[in-house]
Amino acid sequence: MAGLMNFTAADSFEVIFGRPSGPIFGGGARIGLPLRTAFGGVFVDVGAWRFHDEGERVFVFGGEEFGLNIPVEITITPVELSAGWQFRFRRVPRLRPYVAGGLSSYGYQETSPFNTPAEDVDDRFSGYHLYGGAEYKITRWLGVAGEMNWTTIPDAIGFGGVSAEFDESDLGGTSFRFKITIGR
């Protein structure tokens, strides 16, 4: 899976990285359950992905942003557990739209070369997600898919730094993902 994550905390990510979004890469597995009809079936999904970027620590005062020329690295590693429904249409058997929702667990790491280990952040936060997309089967065992995912991870940030200044506490966002699928 490869995609682009647009963070809900757009102002915070914008001042640290120069943009409110970034690339994500990951993978996962989907298992179809025996609850199937002529119109589709139930599935469960487990997946993980990673966002990593390097930026600069910023101080915000009176609405003005001041770059501190101190490098910072942020890594977000979510694990997602989902359940959903994949549709099947007799007229277009290769196209399989789907919808799902589930629980998200975000690993969040923030490091800087001038920090002591106690100042670095390494924490995990929980939330939930919803997504929808469509898979197109190229062959019986190979397909491509595109999907849109919305995630909320409330109260993960916003206790200090620029996220507190911008009153942003949700680490989630909206992502657009492209997948290569292997399997029936």
N, C-alpha and C positions, 0 to 999 in steps of 0.2 A: 504494500500500500504506500502510496505517496500522495501528499496533499498540501494544502495551505490552511493554517489556523489563523483566524481573525479573532484576537482576544477581546473579551468583554472589557477588560481593563486597558482600553485602547490608548488613553492618554499616558498611562504609566509606561507601557511598552514603547510608545512613540518617542518619549524623551530619553529612554535608556538605549534603545536600538536604532532610532531614527525611522521606525515604521511600526504600525500596530499589529503586524502579522508576520508569520514566518513559515518556512517549510517544515513538514512533518513526514516521518517515515516509520513504517511498522509492519505488522503482520498479525495473523490470527487464524482461527479455525472455526468452521461452522458445521453443526451437526443437525441434520433434519430429523425430526421426531416422527414416530409412526402415526401421528394425528394428521392424516392427509385426506384431501378431498379431490374432486375433479378440478377444483379451482385453485389449489395450492396446498400449503402445509405449514406447520409450526416448525421453527428452528430455534436453536440456542447458538450464541456466538460468544467467543472469548477473543479478545484482541489486546494488543499493546502497541504503543507508538512512542516516538521521542521527538521533542523539540529541543534544540540547543542553539544558543546564540551568544555572542560576545558584544558587550556594549560598554557604557561609561556610567559611573555613578553621577547622579545629578542632585543638586540642591534647589528646591523651589521656595521662593520667598516673594510674597506680594504679587503672585501671579507670574513672576519671571523665573525662568529656568537658567541655572548656572551649571555648566558642565564642570566637574571636578577633576577631569583628566585621570581618574582612577578606574582601571579596567574592572569589569564585572562579567562573570559568566553565569547564565541561567540555563538550567536543564530541567525540563518537565517530562516525566515518564508516566503516562497514564496506563492503567489496566482497566479494561471495560468488559463487563459481563452483561449480555443482552438476551432478550427473547423477542421473537417477532413472527411475522407471517410473510411467506414468499408466495406471490400469486403465480398462477400458471394459466395461460390462455391458449386454447386449442388453435386459434387462427394464427397466432404468432408464437409457436412453441419455444423458440430460441430466446425470446425476451421474457425476463422474469423480474418484475418489479417487487419490491419488498419494503416493509416498514418494521421498526423495532424500537425498543426502549430498554433501559436498564440502569445499572449502577456503575459509577466511575470512581476510581481511586487514583488520585494524582500524586505522584512523587515529585517534590519540588526541591531543587538544590540551587543555592545561590552562593557563589564563591568569588573572592577577590584576592589578589596576591598579597595585599597588605593586611588582610584579616588574620586574626588568630583563629585556631580551630573553633573556639567558642563563639566567634562572631559569624562564622559561616552558617548558612541555613540548610538543613537537610530534614525535611518533614513530609508528611503524607496527609492528604485531605480527601474527603469524600463528597460525592454529589451524585447527580444522575444525568442521563442523556436520552435524546430521541434522535432517530435518524430514518432516512428513507432514501431509496435509490433504485437502480435497475441493473440487472446483470444480463449480458448478452452472451449466449453460449456459441463460441466459434466452432468448437467440436464438442463431442459428448463429454470430454474431460477438461477442456480449456475454455475459459471465458474472460470477459472484461466487464468491469462494473464501475459505475460512477455513483457517488452518494453525497448527500449533505447531512451533516451531523451538528446538533446543537447540544451543548453541555453547560451545566451550571455547577460550579464548585464554590458555594457561598462561604463567606468568612474565612477565606484562605489567606488573603493579603489585606492590607489596609490598616495595619496596626502601627506602621512607621514608614519613614521614607516617602518617596514620591506617591506611592499608592494611597497613603494617608492624606497627603496634600490634595490629591484629586478625588478623594472620597470614593475610591474603587476597592471593592473587597472580593469580587468574584474572579476566580482564576480561569473560569471556563471561557467559552466562546463558540463561534461557528466555524466549522471546517468543511472544506470541499475535498473529497478524496477520490482517487483513481485506484482501482484494484485489478490485479490479475488473479483469476480464480482457477484453481486446479481441483478437479473432482467432479462427481456427478451432482 
